Amino acid sequence: MSAVSETILSARGLTAGYGRSQVLFGLDIEVPARGGLAILGRNGAGKTTLLRTLVGELAATGGTVEVAGERMNGVSVERRVRHGVAYVPQDQAVFARLSVRENLQVGALATRNEPSIERVLEFFPKLKGRLAQAAGTLSGGERKMLAICRALLGQPRVLLLDEPTEGVWIGVVDEIADRLVQLARDIAVVIVEQHLELAWRVADRACVMDRGRVALSGGSDEIRRAPELMRLLAP
């Protein structure tokens, strides 16, 4: 897969944190309009904080975020979703008490396009047989699939995924990776992932975070050969 030069999502000088604890320190990042971008780094590097700030769940304390050239500072999560940003968090990504179909109907509210539910189910056909089942009773992998499908119903231009294969059986990991590769041909897929082989499979670009800053960035082949990579990822 190859990314195009157009940038769909960018941050400049981004700072953010929680109360008095600063996590991001003047971070710069660009997300091409198509292709996969892997965000790597050890635990505590700021990866989840970055995704939450990009989607607007966490307010930036400095710098700028832009979607398709439009500044998003101070813009709500709902408006960012309408601008084409979708986010699948690491935990609590589905409504456990709602059925699979009801979860998808919530995702379809932004587009008011019920038939599109059938379209996104083509990505993960096994969910078709689970539509009446409570989401909380699904396996870990099925919940991840449902969360991705629900995010896609917003017709995003950029999909942010935080650890989409954590706690997922290895056989399902391959299925999810295949679908993300497919998606990255048409939209931007930004993936925070601990499994390096999966990250390289999905992403043609990568950036490595260290203590709230980008320490390395470039093509995936370049980053995976970088001598300092393992040091930056070590616990």
C-alpha positions as CSV (number, residue, x, y, z in Angstrom):
1,M,0.0,0.0,0.0
2,S,1.2,3.5,-0.6
3,A,0.2,6.7,1.2
4,V,-0.6,9.8,-0.8
5,S,1.0,13.1,0.0
6,E,-2.2,14.9,1.1
7,T,-2.4,15.2,4.9
8,I,-5.8,14.5,6.5
9,L,-4.9,15.0,10.1
10,S,-2.0,16.9,11.7
11,A,-0.8,18.2,15.0
12,R,1.7,21.0,15.6
13,G,3.4,21.7,18.9
14,L,0.8,19.6,20.7
15,T,0.8,19.6,24.5
16,A,-1.7,17.9,26.7
17,G,-2.0,16.1,30.0
18,Y,-4.1,15.4,33.1
19,G,-4.3,18.1,35.7
20,R,-0.8,19.1,36.6
21,S,0.7,16.1,34.9
22,Q,1.9,17.0,31.4
23,V,2.1,14.0,29.0
24,L,2.6,15.5,25.5
25,F,5.4,18.0,25.0
26,G,5.3,19.9,21.7
27,L,4.5,16.9,19.6
28,D,4.3,17.1,15.8
29,I,2.6,14.5,13.7
30,E,1.1,14.2,10.1
31,V,-1.3,11.6,9.0
32,P,-1.6,11.0,5.2
33,A,-5.1,10.7,3.7
34,R,-4.6,7.1,2.9
35,G,-2.4,4.3,4.3
36,G,-1.5,3.0,7.7
37,L,0.4,4.9,10.4
38,A,1.7,3.0,13.5
39,I,2.2,4.8,16.7
40,L,4.8,2.9,18.8
41,G,6.4,3.4,22.1
42,R,6.8,1.9,25.6
43,N,4.0,2.0,28.2
44,G,3.6,5.6,29.4
45,A,5.1,7.2,26.3
46,G,1.8,9.1,25.7
47,K,0.3,7.1,22.8
48,T,-3.2,6.9,24.2
49,T,-3.1,10.5,25.3
50,L,-2.2,11.5,21.8
51,L,-5.2,9.6,20.3
52,R,-7.5,11.1,22.9
53,T,-6.3,14.6,22.2
54,L,-6.6,14.1,18.4
55,V,-10.2,13.1,18.7
56,G,-11.0,15.8,21.3
57,E,-11.7,13.6,24.3
58,L,-8.8,15.4,26.0
59,A,-8.3,19.1,25.5
60,A,-5.0,20.2,24.2
61,T,-3.2,22.7,26.4
62,G,-1.1,24.0,23.6
63,G,-0.4,23.6,19.9
64,T,-2.9,22.9,17.1
65,V,-4.9,20.0,15.6
66,E,-6.2,20.2,12.1
67,V,-8.4,17.9,10.0
68,A,-8.2,18.4,6.3
69,G,-6.7,21.8,6.9
70,E,-9.4,23.0,9.3
71,R,-8.4,23.8,12.9
72,M,-10.0,21.7,15.5
73,N,-8.9,23.4,18.7
74,G,-11.9,23.7,21.0
75,V,-14.1,21.6,18.7
76,S,-16.1,18.9,20.4
77,V,-15.7,15.1,19.8
78,E,-19.1,15.1,18.0
79,R,-18.0,17.7,15.5
80,R,-14.6,16.0,14.9
81,V,-16.5,12.8,14.2
82,R,-18.6,14.7,11.6
83,H,-15.3,16.0,10.1
84,G,-14.3,12.3,9.6
85,V,-12.3,11.3,12.7
86,A,-13.3,8.0,14.3
87,Y,-11.8,6.6,17.5
88,V,-11.8,3.0,18.8
89,P,-10.5,3.1,22.4
90,Q,-8.6,0.3,24.1
91,D,-11.2,-0.4,26.7
92,Q,-15.0,-0.1,26.9
93,A,-15.4,0.3,23.1
94,V,-18.9,-1.2,23.0
95,F,-22.1,-0.8,24.9
96,A,-22.2,-4.1,26.8
97,R,-25.9,-4.1,27.6
98,L,-27.0,-3.3,24.1
99,S,-27.3,-5.9,21.4
100,V,-24.8,-6.0,18.5
101,R,-27.5,-4.5,16.2
102,E,-28.3,-1.7,18.7
103,N,-24.5,-0.9,19.0
104,L,-24.4,-0.5,15.2
105,Q,-27.5,1.6,15.1
106,V,-25.9,4.0,17.6
107,G,-22.9,4.2,15.2
108,A,-25.3,4.9,12.3
109,L,-26.9,7.9,13.9
110,A,-24.2,10.3,12.5
111,T,-25.1,9.3,8.9
112,R,-28.7,8.2,9.5
113,N,-28.0,5.5,7.0
114,E,-29.4,2.2,8.3
115,P,-28.5,0.2,5.1
116,S,-24.8,1.0,5.7
117,I,-24.9,-1.4,8.6
118,E,-25.1,-4.3,6.2
119,R,-22.1,-2.8,4.3
120,V,-19.8,-2.6,7.3
121,L,-20.8,-6.1,8.4
122,E,-19.1,-7.3,5.2
123,F,-15.8,-6.6,7.0
124,F,-16.6,-9.0,9.8
125,P,-19.3,-11.4,8.6
126,K,-19.3,-13.5,11.8
127,L,-21.1,-10.6,13.5
128,K,-24.1,-11.2,11.2
129,G,-25.0,-14.2,13.3
130,R,-24.7,-12.2,16.5
131,L,-27.0,-9.3,15.8
132,A,-29.5,-10.1,18.6
133,Q,-26.7,-11.0,21.1
134,A,-25.7,-8.6,23.9
135,A,-22.4,-7.0,23.1
136,G,-21.1,-7.8,26.6
137,T,-21.4,-11.5,25.9
138,L,-19.2,-11.5,22.8
139,S,-15.6,-12.7,22.9
140,G,-12.8,-10.2,23.1
141,G,-12.1,-10.4,19.4
142,E,-15.8,-10.0,18.5
143,R,-16.1,-6.9,20.6
144,K,-13.1,-5.4,18.8
145,M,-14.7,-6.2,15.5
146,L,-18.0,-4.6,16.6
147,A,-16.2,-1.5,17.8
148,I,-14.5,-1.1,14.5
149,C,-17.7,-1.7,12.5
150,R,-19.5,0.9,14.6
151,A,-16.7,3.4,14.1
152,L,-16.9,2.8,10.3
153,L,-20.6,3.7,10.2
154,G,-19.6,7.3,10.7
155,Q,-17.9,7.1,7.3
156,P,-14.5,8.3,8.7
157,R,-11.6,9.7,6.7
158,V,-9.2,8.7,9.5
159,L,-9.7,5.8,11.9
160,L,-7.8,5.9,15.2
161,L,-7.3,2.5,16.9
162,D,-5.8,2.0,20.4
163,E,-4.5,-1.5,20.8
164,P,-7.1,-3.2,18.6
165,T,-5.7,-6.7,19.2
166,E,-5.1,-6.6,22.9
167,G,-6.7,-9.7,24.6
168,V,-7.7,-11.1,21.2
169,W,-7.1,-14.7,20.2
170,I,-4.3,-15.1,17.6
171,G,-6.6,-16.4,14.9
172,V,-8.8,-13.4,15.2
173,V,-5.7,-11.1,15.2
174,D,-5.0,-12.1,11.6
175,E,-8.6,-11.4,10.6
176,I,-8.6,-7.9,12.1
177,A,-5.2,-7.2,10.5
178,D,-6.4,-8.2,7.1
179,R,-9.4,-5.9,7.4
180,L,-7.2,-3.0,8.6
181,V,-4.9,-3.5,5.6
182,Q,-8.0,-3.4,3.4
183,L,-9.3,-0.2,5.0
184,A,-5.9,1.6,4.7
185,R,-6.2,1.4,0.9
186,D,-9.1,3.9,1.1
187,I,-8.7,5.9,4.3
188,A,-6.1,6.8,7.0
189,V,-5.7,4.1,9.7
190,V,-3.7,5.2,12.8
191,I,-2.9,2.2,15.0
192,V,-1.4,2.1,18.5
193,E,-0.2,-1.5,18.7
194,Q,2.3,-3.5,20.9
195,H,2.6,-6.4,18.4
196,L,5.2,-5.1,16.0
197,E,4.6,-7.6,13.3
198,L,1.0,-6.6,13.1
199,A,2.0,-2.9,13.1
200,W,4.4,-3.4,10.2
201,R,1.7,-5.4,8.3
202,V,-0.9,-2.6,8.6
203,A,1.2,0.5,8.5
204,D,3.5,1.8,5.8
205,R,4.6,4.7,8.1
206,A,5.5,4.7,11.8
207,C,6.4,7.1,14.5
208,V,8.0,6.1,17.8
209,M,7.1,8.1,20.9
210,D,9.3,8.6,23.9
211,R,8.2,10.6,27.0
212,G,5.5,12.5,25.1
213,R,7.6,13.4,22.1
214,V,8.2,11.8,18.7
215,A,11.6,10.3,18.8
216,L,11.6,8.6,15.4
217,S,9.3,8.9,12.3
218,G,9.4,7.7,8.7
219,G,8.6,4.8,6.5
220,S,8.0,1.5,8.3
221,D,10.9,-0.2,6.6
222,E,13.2,2.6,7.7
223,I,11.9,2.6,11.3
224,R,12.1,-1.2,11.8
225,R,15.8,-1.1,10.8
226,A,16.6,1.9,13.0
227,P,19.3,0.8,15.6
228,E,17.6,2.8,18.4
229,L,14.1,1.2,17.9
230,M,14.5,-1.5,20.5
231,R,15.9,0.9,23.1
232,L,12.9,3.2,22.6
233,L,10.5,0.3,23.0
234,A,12.2,-1.4,26.0
235,P,10.3,-1.3,29.3
